[in-house]
Amino acid sequence: MSKEPYMQEWTQKEILAAIAKALESEPDGPNKEYWTTPDCTVQDIKEKHGLKKFKPNPMTITLVRECCGAKFVHTLANKKEAKSLKDCKCMDRECRLRTVVMPYGKFAGLTVALVYEQQPSYLAWFYECVAGCEEVKAVIRGLDGIEAHLTEFRQKPRPPKPKQRTPTQQEAEWLMGKFSSQTVDAVCQELFGGEA
């Protein structure tokens, strides 16, 4: 199984806040300006401060997860590295209930726990009928009392699948791109009242 579902990507807001915190005690200057000005490049710093050479000092930032207070330290050599930072997600059951959200549908963006309070039958349907979304399904599986809703959903009679109509010879010819003169003439007669 891929490790990706167990990784969390930090938002740019969180990363920028961590950078600002790390630079609180650093005096103003080219290095601080480089890290705290979003669109500022090394070339911009060199031109602004009249420097022939400039290499930003590595930045050590600490990202803290709110739910369990876990800390993750990253050392950044340049701004590109700050674009996408990932760390292990918190696997604590309570934290996952608070943070895992429905990916789409009428409850998109709401946490699984909130959906469970409002409409547990929806989660049962999601678990049984939606392909993929393994992380959401793992959280659903861990909900207290969900098994009763899953059992109830599995026992509901399913509506029969609509019968598939077999195409007539004429329809089959049209679908396959074989247009006999009879078929074309018949269509022209029906649509325009005459032959092709």
C-alpha positions in Angstrom: 0.0 0.0 0.0 1.2 3.5 -0.8 2.5 5.7 2.0 0.8 8.7 0.5 -2.5 8.3 2.4 -0.5 8.5 5.6 1.2 11.8 4.7 -0.1 15.3 5.3 0.9 18.2 3.2 1.4 21.5 5.0 -0.3 24.5 3.6 1.6 27.6 2.4 0.0 29.6 5.2 1.5 27.2 7.8 4.9 27.1 6.1 5.1 30.9 5.9 4.0 31.2 9.6 6.8 28.8 10.6 9.4 30.7 8.5 8.3 34.0 10.1 8.6 32.5 13.6 12.1 31.1 12.8 13.2 34.6 11.7 11.8 36.5 14.6 15.2 37.0 16.3 17.2 37.4 13.1 18.2 41.0 12.3 16.8 42.6 9.1 18.9 42.1 6.0 19.1 40.3 2.7 18.6 36.8 4.2 15.5 37.8 6.2 14.1 39.7 3.3 14.7 36.7 0.9 12.8 34.3 3.2 9.9 36.6 4.2 9.1 38.3 0.9 7.0 35.8 -1.1 8.0 36.7 -4.7 11.6 37.9 -3.9 14.4 36.0 -5.7 18.1 35.8 -5.2 18.6 38.1 -8.2 16.2 40.7 -6.7 18.2 40.7 -3.4 21.5 41.1 -5.3 20.2 44.1 -7.2 18.5 45.7 -4.3 21.4 45.5 -1.9 24.2 45.9 -4.5 25.7 42.4 -3.9 27.8 40.5 -6.3 27.1 37.2 -4.6 24.3 36.2 -2.4 23.4 32.8 -1.1 20.5 32.5 1.4 21.4 30.9 4.7 19.6 27.6 5.2 16.3 28.0 7.1 15.3 25.6 9.9 11.6 25.7 10.5 9.4 23.7 12.9 5.9 22.8 11.9 3.6 21.8 14.7 0.5 19.8 14.4 -2.3 21.2 16.4 -4.1 18.0 17.3 -1.4 16.1 19.2 1.4 18.7 19.4 3.8 16.7 17.2 6.7 18.7 15.9 8.4 18.3 12.5 11.6 20.0 11.7 12.6 20.9 8.1 15.8 22.6 6.9 15.2 24.6 3.7 18.0 25.6 1.4 15.8 27.6 -0.9 12.2 28.7 -1.5 11.4 25.9 -3.8 11.8 23.4 -0.9 9.1 25.4 1.0 6.5 24.9 -1.8 5.6 21.3 -0.8 6.4 19.9 2.6 4.9 16.7 3.8 5.1 14.8 7.1 3.4 11.8 8.6 -0.3 12.3 9.5 -1.5 11.8 13.0 -2.9 8.2 13.2 -4.7 8.8 16.5 -8.3 7.8 16.1 -9.7 11.0 17.7 -7.5 13.2 15.6 -8.4 11.5 12.4 -12.1 11.9 13.2 -11.5 15.6 13.6 -9.4 16.1 10.5 -10.4 13.6 7.8 -13.0 15.2 5.5 -15.3 13.9 2.8 -13.6 14.4 -0.6 -16.7 15.1 -2.6 -20.5 14.7 -2.7 -23.1 16.6 -0.7 -21.0 16.6 2.4 -17.7 17.6 0.7 -15.4 19.3 3.1 -17.2 18.2 6.2 -15.4 15.9 8.7 -16.4 12.2 8.8 -17.5 12.6 12.4 -19.8 15.5 11.6 -21.4 13.5 8.7 -21.8 10.5 11.0 -23.8 12.7 13.4 -26.0 14.1 10.6 -26.5 11.1 8.3 -24.8 7.8 9.2 -26.6 6.1 6.3 -24.7 8.3 3.9 -21.4 7.0 5.3 -22.7 3.4 5.0 -23.5 4.1 1.3 -20.1 5.8 0.8 -18.3 2.8 2.4 -20.1 0.2 0.3 -20.5 1.9 -3.1 -17.6 4.4 -3.6 -14.4 3.1 -5.1 -11.1 4.3 -3.6 -10.9 6.9 -0.8 -9.2 4.3 1.5 -8.3 6.9 4.1 -11.9 8.0 4.5 -13.1 4.4 4.6 -10.5 3.5 7.3 -12.0 6.3 9.5 -15.5 5.2 8.7 -14.6 1.6 9.8 -13.3 3.0 13.1 -16.6 4.8 14.0 -18.5 3.4 17.0 -21.7 1.8 15.9 -21.1 2.0 12.2 -21.4 -1.8 11.7 -25.1 -1.6 12.4 -25.5 1.0 9.7 -23.4 -1.0 7.2 -25.4 -4.2 7.9 -28.7 -2.3 7.4 -27.4 -0.9 4.1 -26.3 -4.3 2.9 -29.7 -5.8 3.7 -31.7 -3.2 1.8 -33.1 -4.5 -1.5 -31.4 -3.0 -4.5 -33.4 -1.7 -7.4 -33.0 -3.9 -10.4 -30.6 -2.8 -13.1 -32.4 -1.5 -16.2 -32.6 -4.0 -19.0 -30.2 -3.3 -21.8 -32.0 -2.9 -25.1 -30.4 -4.8 -28.0 -30.1 -2.6 -31.0 -32.0 -3.4 -34.1 -30.0 -4.3 -37.3 -30.5 -0.8 -38.6 -29.3 0.8 -35.3 -26.3 -1.6 -35.2 -25.3 -0.5 -38.7 -25.4 3.1 -37.7 -23.4 2.5 -34.5 -20.8 0.5 -36.5 -20.5 3.1 -39.2 -22.0 0.8 -41.9 -24.5 2.9 -43.7 -26.4 0.8 -46.3 -28.4 2.7 -48.9 -31.6 1.4 -47.4 -30.6 2.8 -44.0 -29.7 6.2 -45.3 -32.9 6.3 -47.5 -35.0 5.4 -44.6 -33.6 8.1 -42.4 -33.9 10.7 -45.2 -37.5 9.7 -45.7 -38.2 10.0 -42.0 -36.4 13.4 -41.5 -36.9 15.1 -44.8 -39.7 13.2 -46.5 -37.6 12.1 -49.5 -34.6 10.1 -50.7 -30.9 11.1 -50.2 
